[in-house]
Amino acid sequence: MSPVDIFERIVRHPSVLPVVPFLLALDKKDQMAVRARTKALRKELTETRQIGASTWGQTGTKPQLAMLFLASVATYSRKEALGLTERLGLYWGEGATFAAHEKDFLTVAEHARPNWFGEWFERQSRGGSWSLPEYTLLRELEARQLLDFEPALFCRTLAHSLGMKSHYYRENKSVVNLAEKVLQEFETSFDTDQRDLLGFFDYDTTVDSAQAYMGDGKQNVTWLDVLLRLVATGRLTRMELLTRSLAALRRDFRRPLLTWFKNLVLALQPTLEEGLAYQEELVELLAHAQPQVVNFAMEQIKVLWTSADFDPTSLLLYAEGLVTRQDLKTAQRTLLSGFEKLLKRTPALAPELARLASAALASSDSAVQAKAAKLLVSLLQSKQPLLSADETAALASSLTDYADLMTAGTRQLLAPWLAPAPESAPNLGASYVPQAEFVPDLSAANAVTPVADWHELLFLTGQVLRHKDALELERWIDGLLRLQAQFPAEYAPQLRPFLVQVQPALKGKTDEQAAAIVAETNLAGHHGLVATLALGWAQGFTTERVNKVNARHDNSDPLVLVDQRRFAAAETHLRTRSGLPLLSTPSHAPHWVAPSVLVEKLLVYEAAQVEPDPADLVVALARLAFAHAADAQTALGRLPHLQRPELRELLQWLLTPGQPPLPAFQPVKMPVLKHLTARLGKLLPGKGESTGTLNDAWPWLWAVAARTRQPDGVFEELAAISSTAYIGVVRPWAPGWEFEVKVNTWVEKWKPGQPTVTHRYTELQFPSRYLTQTPQSLLLLYSQHASIKAKNHVDWFLPHDFRFLASLIPHNPTPLHWHVVRTAAWADGLEAIERDVVQAALQELLGPGPVFTEPTSLLLALGLMHKVPGCRALALEVFLAACTTGRLNPKALGTILGQFLAHEFAPMQRLADNLLQARAIDATTDDALLQVLSSLLPELPAEPLRNTKKLVELYADLASRSGRQPTEAAKINLRTWKSTAALKQAVGQLV
């Protein structure tokens, strides 16, 4: 038998011969063959396959896979080692079996001495802590010079090793006082572990989460316990741990890891003397990007204020940047309190403290402003003058600059030093009024610039394949159609660098190989539609590709199918070289189709005797700027030239000013065979959904045109177009929503005393009767989302696709916003994918558009209260933009916000802190915010919620700026709250 056959027999029959002597005696000339057989056996034994009638799994046993790993160590080169993904020791078992396998591994490794260990272990460690080997084994490899010391790898492995000391990893599970024994083990091995243990402070490890589980109801052992034990026994010094911890807090570590270092310092309980010794290090932490680090440092520094050995010089330098940050309210309040003590200790600091305190008046937090104002009052009213006449005048001038940002309470405190307000100060005439009707901008300055030539089209291809800009995608498709006759001969190689973005396998291939790869590439989703169009371009549009894209993955948005039909229509034009444009390509940014442009395109189609694609036409109708009177009149003048009477009648109705009635429709009955064919087509995977012919589509085109023009309208005339009352046709889709309080109770058995924990939270419920109703046609743009389930059915691709889908229905995005709220914002603190969906939806609200409807206001409200600061900041930007464009509906937004707060959906402080930043920007925004609060306050309970004071203070400030009185509805709660001690001063003179 050849060595290869012997090796395979050993692997397939582990009890016949031991594998280690075979590997040690293997001749070098046979290693290549054994390596190849090892790879083949590994693939065979680890491949998932059917084992029984209903059982799937691997056929390889643990002993077999352990032998294959030893063979890999003995024969693999660095290239093959890249394919080893299993953790070292995965198949070694436990106890004596593990020790035997470990001994075999070390024997083979020392014999073969592979040069890829260091890179392989480092790559394995990136897969998470559970991909790390045993720490003692790693040190043994280092001792045998089989592995070079890599600090990050060794530190991560040591940090993870604590979890391996849990009770269930020990053969004797009834160890008495196991926690003490674990601590003693680390104390004994400290001389060996010291190097890597101190590396915890330099590298990102799991030291913050690793722990040894001691059993139910027992206190687990953490690294904090280990380090404190080493300090208590004198193996580590307090000063060394304090020094390293403070240095670690300056790094850009994860928040949980920074919290762990902070807790380590607190557990050491630094004395006053130690705090003074580290005052420079503590002050430097005030520049950290994480608020928790700054707040921790400020808490440590405040103990040092009154000490004669405390030097405030560095503190005042760092305070410059601290007082202007909007995310450090707690630290700012602590700092300003410390300034009062510093002033008493060192009066000479008065000018600098006055400057910093005045800068703090820009804070949106009323408590920060109040402390700054009190400090300024003490400086200006001191019995012994602390400021010179020039300094006092400069301070008064500075206070006047900040007057618009001051709350009512702050202005009252500083009134003697503020310049008198002009008589016309109350902005009684600056009222916010939502826009009456949205008219898209069809000016020449807003017109879409067509792609000029081949070179621009080629450059634009790279931008489009990044899938980030809806308008650029439309320009690109229009350029493909318009410039097809100008394509240079043999242009495919010029596309290759861009197509590598779609299919990396094209890199370095010959033209023939590239053509074969392109022909076999199948993609999915909206990005797959765009990429497939680019791949078809490389093939010269010789075959139909777009309809073969799988655009119906799980939970995918149905509007992706609409774009699939549009792109298929464009592909057809390119394959037939018709030279015709898409009807739905925007003529004006960001996605508007001018009526006159649409009519001219339809005339071109009729001249070419080509029937418009229904999906292309329906999107053109949804994007049509029908409210632009001048351009609509121009289009109406050209309508008589259209030969098709159905088109003339539809466009005549859509472009005629006012609200003309819909025509009467004859009942439409679909033949049984056609109905079954349509139903069957929806069940076939990987096929683009058909929209039928234009003659079949007229009822649906009328339904979309009517809902585009009047999103909230009721069109009884449309009841005749279908035997089923599809939502979004006769009536708009308006799913109800309500609050439901959830209560979860569990016992934390792993904690001492096994406490019972009860968690209460609020969710949105959407009782809908349309979940089983699938629209009869894909052309019913406003009916597609009603049949999608709500919670836990978010589309993973929606954050990337949302901008493209929203551009399809710009006049009436209501169904899409309902979809976002129902799937991605039904509870507070959802996962990252839901956050990304909300952010994508909010991003599309920044520009001009129609007034926010109920779901849009609901989406904005959820964004303003979102758990993620980035979402709240984006929602605030949307709020400010909507005040400028007139899209905001303040009454609806305020009512929704009040209902959410009343049901404790999210903490009130989040909303209050966010809205405070919108104050004092301009009079119109102040009035819009005042209207929001006027609708919000009546929705709150009579028993004030926590932080209600912040909203009342904001309301009082806005009312005083505008000179308006609270609404009667708001006064009801304000009178009730005035009787409570916490809100008496805040309510003040409002009632």
Backbone hydrogen bonds, N-H to C=O, Kabsch-Sander energy under -0.5 kcal/mol:
donor,donor_aa,acceptor,acceptor_aa,energy
6,I,2,S,-2.5
7,F,3,P,-2.4
8,E,4,V,-2.4
9,R,5,D,-2.3
10,I,6,I,-2.3
11,V,7,F,-2.2
12,R,8,E,-2.7
13,H,9,R,-2.1
16,V,13,H,-2.4
17,L,13,H,-0.6
22,F,18,P,-0.7
23,L,19,V,-2.2
24,L,20,V,-2.3
25,A,21,P,-1.7
26,L,22,F,-0.5
26,L,23,L,-0.5
30,D,27,D,-1.4
31,Q,27,D,-0.5
31,Q,28,K,-1.0
34,V,30,D,-2.2
35,R,31,Q,-2.7
36,A,32,M,-2.1
37,R,33,A,-2.2
38,T,34,V,-2.4
39,K,35,R,-2.2
40,A,36,A,-2.1
41,L,37,R,-2.7
42,R,38,T,-2.5
43,K,39,K,-2.2
44,E,40,A,-2.2
45,L,41,L,-2.9
46,T,42,R,-1.8
47,E,43,K,-1.0
49,R,57,G,-2.3
51,I,55,T,-2.9
52,G,55,T,-1.3
57,G,49,R,-2.4
60,G,45,L,-2.2
65,L,61,T,-2.5
66,A,62,K,-2.4
67,M,63,P,-2.0
68,L,64,Q,-2.2
69,F,65,L,-1.7
70,L,66,A,-1.8
71,A,67,M,-2.3
72,S,68,L,-1.9
73,V,69,F,-2.1
74,A,70,L,-1.9
75,T,71,A,-2.0
76,Y,72,S,-2.6
81,A,77,S,-2.1
82,L,78,R,-0.9
82,L,79,K,-0.7
83,G,80,E,-1.8
84,L,81,A,-1.6
85,T,83,G,-0.8
90,L,87,R,-2.1
92,W,89,G,-1.3
97,T,94,E,-1.2
98,F,94,E,-0.7
99,A,95,G,-2.0
100,A,96,A,-2.1
101,H,97,T,-2.2
102,E,98,F,-2.5
103,K,99,A,-2.1
104,D,100,A,-2.1
105,F,101,H,-2.5
106,L,102,E,-2.4
107,T,103,K,-2.1
108,V,104,D,-2.6
109,A,105,F,-2.9
110,E,106,L,-2.3
111,H,107,T,-1.5
112,A,108,V,-2.8
113,R,109,A,-3.1
117,F,114,P,-0.6
120,W,116,W,-2.4
121,F,117,F,-3.0
122,E,118,G,-2.0
123,R,119,E,-2.3
124,Q,120,W,-2.5
125,S,121,F,-2.1
126,R,122,E,-0.9
126,R,123,R,-0.6
127,G,124,Q,-1.6
128,G,125,S,-1.3
131,S,128,G,-1.8
132,L,129,S,-1.5
138,L,134,E,-2.0
139,R,135,Y,-2.3
140,E,136,T,-1.9
141,L,137,L,-2.3
142,E,138,L,-1.8
143,A,139,R,-2.5
144,R,140,E,-1.9
145,Q,142,E,-1.6
146,L,141,L,-2.9
147,L,141,L,-1.0
154,F,150,E,-2.4
155,C,151,P,-2.6
156,R,152,A,-2.4
157,T,153,L,-2.2
158,L,154,F,-2.3
159,A,155,C,-2.4
160,H,156,R,-2.0
161,S,157,T,-1.4
162,L,158,L,-0.6
162,L,159,A,-0.8
163,G,160,H,-1.1
164,M,160,H,-0.6
164,M,161,S,-0.6
165,K,162,L,-1.6
166,S,163,G,-1.4
167,H,213,Y,-2.5
169,Y,166,S,-1.8
170,R,167,H,-1.4
173,K,171,E,-1.0
175,V,172,N,-0.6
178,L,175,V,-0.7
181,K,177,N,-1.6
182,V,178,L,-2.4
183,L,179,A,-2.1
184,Q,180,E,-2.1
185,E,181,K,-2.0
186,F,182,V,-1.7
187,E,183,L,-1.9
188,T,184,Q,-2.4
189,S,185,E,-2.2
190,F,187,E,-0.7
192,T,189,S,-0.6
193,D,189,S,-2.6
194,Q,190,F,-2.3
197,L,193,D,-2.9
198,L,194,Q,-2.4
199,G,195,R,-0.5
200,F,197,L,-1.5
201,F,198,L,-1.1
202,D,199,G,-1.9
203,Y,199,G,-1.4
205,T,203,Y,-0.9
209,S,206,T,-1.4
210,A,206,T,-2.9
212,A,221,V,-2.8
213,Y,211,Q,-0.6
217,G,749,K,-2.7
218,K,215,G,-1.9
221,V,212,A,-2.0
222,T,220,N,-0.5
223,W,210,A,-0.7
226,V,222,T,-1.8
227,L,223,W,-2.6
228,L,224,L,-2.1
229,R,225,D,-2.0
230,L,226,V,-2.2
231,V,227,L,-1.9
232,A,228,L,-2.4
233,T,229,R,-2.0
234,G,231,V,-1.2
235,R,230,L,-1.8
236,L,230,L,-1.7
241,L,237,T,-1.9
242,L,238,R,-2.9
243,T,239,M,-2.5
244,R,240,E,-2.5
245,S,241,L,-2.6
246,L,242,L,-2.4
247,A,243,T,-1.7
248,A,244,R,-2.3
249,L,245,S,-2.0
250,R,246,L,-0.5
250,R,247,A,-0.9
251,R,248,A,-1.6
253,F,251,R,-1.2
258,L,254,R,-2.4
259,T,255,R,-2.5
260,W,256,P,-1.7
261,F,257,L,-2.1
262,K,258,L,-2.2
263,N,259,T,-2.6
264,L,260,W,-2.0
265,V,261,F,-1.9
266,L,262,K,-2.3
267,A,263,N,-2.4
268,L,264,L,-1.4
269,Q,265,V,-0.6
269,Q,266,L,-0.9
275,G,271,T,-2.5
276,L,272,L,-2.4
277,A,273,E,-1.8
278,Y,274,E,-1.5
279,Q,276,L,-1.1
282,L,278,Y,-2.4
283,V,279,Q,-2.3
284,E,280,E,-2.0
285,L,281,E,-1.0
285,L,282,L,-0.6
286,L,283,V,-1.7
287,A,284,E,-1.4
288,H,285,L,-1.8
293,V,290,Q,-0.8
294,V,290,Q,-1.6
295,N,291,P,-3.0
296,F,292,Q,-1.9
297,A,293,V,-2.5
298,M,294,V,-2.4
299,E,295,N,-2.0
300,Q,296,F,-1.7
301,I,297,A,-2.3
302,K,298,M,-2.2
303,V,300,Q,-0.5
304,L,301,I,-2.2
305,W,302,K,-0.7
307,S,304,L,-1.3
310,F,307,S,-1.4
316,L,312,P,-2.4
317,L,313,T,-1.3
318,Y,314,S,-2.2
319,A,315,L,-2.2
320,E,316,L,-0.7
320,E,317,L,-0.6
321,G,318,Y,-0.8
322,L,318,Y,-1.3
323,V,319,A,-2.2
325,R,322,L,-1.1
328,L,325,R,-0.7
332,Q,328,L,-2.6
333,R,329,K,-2.3
334,T,330,T,-2.1
335,L,331,A,-2.7
336,L,332,Q,-2.5
337,S,333,R,-1.8
338,G,334,T,-2.0
339,F,335,L,-2.0
340,E,336,L,-1.3
341,K,337,S,-1.1
342,L,338,G,-2.7
343,L,339,F,-2.6
344,K,340,E,-1.5
345,R,341,K,-1.9
346,T,342,L,-3.4
349,L,346,T,-2.0
350,A,347,P,-2.0
353,L,349,L,-2.6
354,A,350,A,-2.6
355,R,351,P,-1.8
356,L,352,E,-2.1
357,A,353,L,-2.5
358,S,354,A,-2.1
359,A,355,R,-1.7
360,A,356,L,-1.5
361,L,358,S,-1.1
362,A,359,A,-1.5
363,S,360,A,-1.8
369,Q,365,D,-2.1
370,A,366,S,-2.4
371,K,367,A,-2.1
372,A,368,V,-2.4
373,A,369,Q,-2.8
374,K,370,A,-2.3
375,L,371,K,-2.0
376,L,372,A,-2.2
377,V,373,A,-2.6
378,S,374,K,-2.2
379,L,375,L,-1.7
380,L,376,L,-2.4
381,Q,377,V,-2.1
386,L,379,L,-0.6
392,T,388,S,-2.6
393,A,389,A,-2.2
394,A,390,D,-2.5
395,L,391,E,-2.2
396,A,392,T,-2.4
397,S,393,A,-2.2
398,S,394,A,-2.0
399,L,395,L,-2.4
400,T,396,A,-1.7
401,D,397,S,-1.4
402,Y,398,S,-1.2
403,A,400,T,-1.0
405,L,402,Y,-1.3
406,M,402,Y,-0.7
406,M,403,A,-1.0
411,R,407,T,-2.5
412,Q,408,A,-2.0
413,L,409,G,-1.8
414,L,410,T,-2.2
415,A,411,R,-0.6
417,W,414,L,-1.8
418,L,414,L,-0.6
418,L,415,A,-1.3
425,A,422,P,-1.7
427,N,961,R,-1.1
428,L,426,P,-1.8
430,A,427,N,-0.7
431,S,429,G,-1.7
433,V,431,S,-0.5
435,Q,886,G,-2.2
442,L,440,P,-0.8
446,N,443,S,-0.9
447,A,444,A,-1.1
448,V,587,S,-2.6
457,L,453,D,-2.1
458,L,454,W,-2.5
459,F,455,H,-2.3
460,L,456,E,-2.6
461,T,457,L,-1.3
462,G,458,L,-0.9
462,G,459,F,-0.6
463,Q,459,F,-1.0
464,V,460,L,-2.6
465,L,461,T,-2.2
466,R,463,Q,-0.9
467,H,464,V,-1.9
473,L,469,D,-1.5
474,E,470,A,-1.9
475,R,471,L,-2.4
476,W,472,E,-2.2
477,I,473,L,-2.3
478,D,474,E,-2.4
479,G,475,R,-2.5
480,L,476,W,-2.4
481,L,477,I,-2.0
482,R,478,D,-2.5
483,L,479,G,-2.6
486,Q,483,L,-2.0
487,F,484,Q,-1.3
491,Y,488,P,-0.6
494,Q,491,Y,-1.2
495,L,491,Y,-0.8
495,L,492,A,-1.2
496,R,492,A,-0.8
496,R,493,P,-0.6
498,F,495,L,-1.0
499,L,495,L,-2.2
500,V,496,R,-1.6
501,Q,498,F,-1.1
502,V,498,F,-0.5
502,V,499,L,-0.7
503,Q,499,L,-2.8
506,L,503,Q,-2.2
507,K,504,P,-1.9
509,K,506,L,-1.8
514,A,510,T,-3.0
515,A,511,D,-2.3
516,A,512,E,-1.9
517,I,513,Q,-2.2
518,V,514,A,-2.7
519,A,515,A,-2.0
520,E,516,A,-1.3
521,T,517,I,-0.9
521,T,518,V,-0.7
525,G,550,N,-1.8
528,G,524,A,-0.9
529,L,525,G,-1.4
530,V,526,H,-1.7
531,A,527,H,-2.8
532,T,528,G,-2.5
533,L,529,L,-1.9
534,A,530,V,-1.8
535,L,531,A,-2.4
536,G,532,T,-2.7
537,W,533,L,-1.7
538,A,534,A,-1.7
539,Q,535,L,-1.1
540,G,537,W,-1.6
541,F,536,G,-3.3
545,R,543,T,-0.6
548,K,545,R,-1.4
549,V,546,V,-1.5
550,N,523,L,-1.5
551,A,549,V,-1.5
556,S,553,H,-1.9
560,V,557,D,-1.7
561,L,558,P,-1.2
562,V,558,P,-0.7
563,D,559,L,-1.7
564,Q,560,V,-1.9
565,R,561,L,-1.9
566,R,562,V,-2.1
567,F,563,D,-3.1
568,A,564,Q,-2.1
569,A,565,R,-2.0
570,A,566,R,-2.1
571,E,567,F,-2.6
572,T,568,A,-2.2
573,H,569,A,-2.1
574,L,570,A,-2.1
575,R,571,E,-2.6
576,T,572,T,-2.4
577,R,573,H,-0.7
578,S,573,H,-1.9
585,T,582,L,-0.6
587,S,592,W,-2.2
588,H,592,W,-2.2
589,A,446,N,-2.6
592,W,588,H,-2.6
593,V,623,R,-2.2
594,A,592,W,-0.6
598,L,594,A,-2.2
599,V,595,P,-2.4
600,E,596,S,-2.1
601,K,597,V,-2.2
602,L,598,L,-2.3
603,L,599,V,-2.1
604,V,600,E,-1.8
605,Y,601,K,-2.2
606,E,602,L,-2.3
607,A,603,L,-2.2
608,A,604,V,-1.8
609,Q,606,E,-0.8
610,V,605,Y,-2.4
617,L,613,D,-2.5
618,V,614,P,-2.7
619,V,615,A,-1.8
620,A,616,D,-1.8
621,L,617,L,-2.2
622,A,618,V,-1.9
623,R,619,V,-1.5
624,L,620,A,-0.5
624,L,621,L,-0.7
625,A,593,V,-2.4
626,F,624,L,-2.0
628,H,625,A,-1.4
629,A,627,A,-1.2
632,A,628,H,-2.6
633,Q,629,A,-2.3
634,T,630,A,-1.8
635,A,631,D,-2.3
636,L,632,A,-2.5
637,G,633,Q,-1.7
638,R,634,T,-0.8
638,R,635,A,-0.9
639,L,635,A,-0.9
641,H,638,R,-1.5
642,L,639,L,-2.3
648,R,644,R,-1.9
649,E,645,P,-2.6
650,L,646,E,-2.1
651,L,647,L,-2.6
652,Q,648,R,-2.4
653,W,649,E,-2.0
654,L,650,L,-2.2
655,L,651,L,-2.2
656,T,652,Q,-1.2
668,V,720,A,-1.6
675,H,671,P,-2.5
676,L,672,V,-2.5
677,T,673,L,-2.2
678,A,674,K,-2.2
679,R,675,H,-2.2
680,L,676,L,-2.5
681,G,677,T,-2.0
682,K,678,A,-1.1
683,L,679,R,-0.7
683,L,680,L,-1.0
684,L,680,L,-0.7
684,L,681,G,-0.5
687,K,684,L,-0.9
688,G,547,N,-1.3
697,A,693,T,-1.1
698,W,694,L,-0.8
698,W,695,N,-0.5
701,L,697,A,-2.5
702,W,698,W,-2.3
703,A,699,P,-1.9
704,V,700,W,-2.4
705,A,701,L,-2.5
706,A,702,W,-2.6
707,R,703,A,-2.1
708,T,704,V,-2.1
709,R,705,A,-2.1
710,Q,706,A,-2.6
713,G,710,Q,-1.9
715,F,730,V,-2.5
716,E,714,V,-0.7
718,L,715,F,-1.4
719,A,716,E,-1.7
720,A,717,E,-0.9
721,I,718,L,-1.4
722,S,719,A,-0.7
726,Y,724,T,-1.9
728,G,731,R,-2.2
729,V,726,Y,-1.5
730,V,726,Y,-0.7
734,A,732,P,-0.7
736,G,767,P,-0.6
738,E,765,Q,-2.0
740,E,763,E,-2.3
742,K,740,E,-0.5
742,K,761,Y,-3.5
744,N,759,H,-2.7
746,W,757,V,-2.3
748,E,746,W,-0.5
748,E,755,P,-2.6
749,K,747,V,-1.5
751,K,748,E,-1.6
754,Q,751,K,-2.3
757,V,746,W,-3.2
759,H,744,N,-3.4
760,R,758,T,-0.5
761,Y,742,K,-2.1
763,E,740,E,-2.6
764,L,826,W,-3.0
765,Q,738,E,-3.1
768,S,766,F,-0.8
773,Q,770,Y,-1.5
774,T,772,T,-0.8
780,L,777,S,-1.2
781,L,779,L,-2.2
783,S,780,L,-1.9
784,Q,780,L,-0.6
786,A,783,S,-0.5
787,S,784,Q,-0.6
788,I,785,H,-1.5
793,H,790,A,-1.2
796,W,794,V,-0.6
798,L,795,D,-1.1
800,H,797,F,-0.9
801,D,797,F,-2.0
802,F,798,L,-2.4
804,F,801,D,-0.9
805,L,801,D,-2.1
806,A,802,F,-3.2
807,S,803,R,-0.9
808,L,805,L,-1.4
809,I,805,L,-0.6
809,I,806,A,-0.7
811,H,622,A,-0.8
817,H,813,P,-2.1
818,W,814,T,-2.6
819,H,815,P,-2.1
820,V,816,L,-1.9
821,V,817,H,-2.5
822,R,818,W,-2.7
823,T,819,H,-1.8
824,A,820,V,-2.7
825,A,821,V,-1.2
828,D,762,T,-0.5
830,L,827,A,-0.5
835,R,831,E,-1.9
836,D,832,A,-2.4
837,V,833,I,-1.9
838,V,834,E,-2.2
839,Q,835,R,-2.5
840,A,836,D,-2.3
841,A,837,V,-2.2
842,L,838,V,-2.6
843,Q,839,Q,-2.3
844,E,840,A,-1.0
845,L,842,L,-2.0
846,L,843,Q,-1.1
852,F,887,R,-3.2
857,S,853,T,-2.8
858,L,854,E,-2.4
859,L,855,P,-2.4
860,L,856,T,-2.5
861,A,857,S,-2.5
862,L,858,L,-2.3
863,G,859,L,-2.0
864,L,860,L,-2.4
865,M,861,A,-1.2
866,H,863,G,-1.0
871,C,868,V,-0.7
872,R,868,V,-1.9
873,A,869,P,-2.6
874,L,870,G,-2.0
875,A,871,C,-2.7
876,L,872,R,-2.3
877,E,873,A,-1.9
878,V,874,L,-2.1
879,F,875,A,-2.5
880,L,876,L,-2.4
881,A,877,E,-2.4
882,A,878,V,-2.7
883,C,879,F,-1.6
884,T,880,L,-1.3
885,T,881,A,-2.5
886,G,882,A,-1.4
887,R,882,A,-1.1
888,L,882,A,-1.2
893,L,889,N,-2.5
894,G,890,P,-2.7
895,T,891,K,-2.2
896,I,892,A,-2.3
897,L,893,L,-2.6
898,G,894,G,-2.4
899,Q,895,T,-2.1
900,F,896,I,-2.2
901,L,897,L,-2.4
902,A,898,G,-2.5
903,H,899,Q,-1.5
904,E,901,L,-1.7
905,F,900,F,-2.5
910,R,907,P,-0.6
911,L,907,P,-0.9
912,A,908,M,-2.8
913,D,909,Q,-2.9
914,N,910,R,-1.7
915,L,911,L,-2.9
916,L,912,A,-2.0
917,Q,913,D,-0.6
917,Q,914,N,-0.9
918,A,915,L,-1.6
919,R,916,L,-1.2
921,I,918,A,-0.7
926,D,922,D,-2.3
927,D,923,A,-2.1
928,A,924,T,-2.3
929,L,925,T,-2.6
930,L,926,D,-2.3
931,Q,927,D,-2.3
932,V,928,A,-2.0
933,L,929,L,-2.4
934,S,930,L,-2.2
935,S,931,Q,-1.4
936,L,932,V,-1.7
937,L,933,L,-2.6
939,E,936,L,-1.5
940,L,936,L,-0.5
940,L,937,L,-1.4
948,T,945,L,-1.8
950,K,947,N,-0.8
951,L,947,N,-0.9
952,V,948,T,-2.2
953,E,949,K,-2.7
954,L,950,K,-2.0
955,Y,951,L,-2.4
956,A,952,V,-2.8
957,D,953,E,-2.2
958,L,954,L,-2.4
959,A,955,Y,-2.5
960,S,956,A,-2.3
961,R,957,D,-1.9
962,S,958,L,-2.2
963,G,959,A,-1.7
964,R,959,A,-0.9
971,K,967,T,-2.0
972,I,968,E,-0.9
973,N,969,A,-0.7
974,L,970,A,-2.0
975,R,971,K,-2.6
976,T,972,I,-1.4
977,W,973,N,-2.9
978,K,974,L,-1.6
979,S,975,R,-0.5
979,S,976,T,-1.0
980,T,977,W,-1.9
983,L,980,T,-0.6
984,K,980,T,-1.3
985,Q,981,A,-0.5
987,V,983,L,-2.8
988,G,984,K,-1.9
990,L,987,V,-2.6
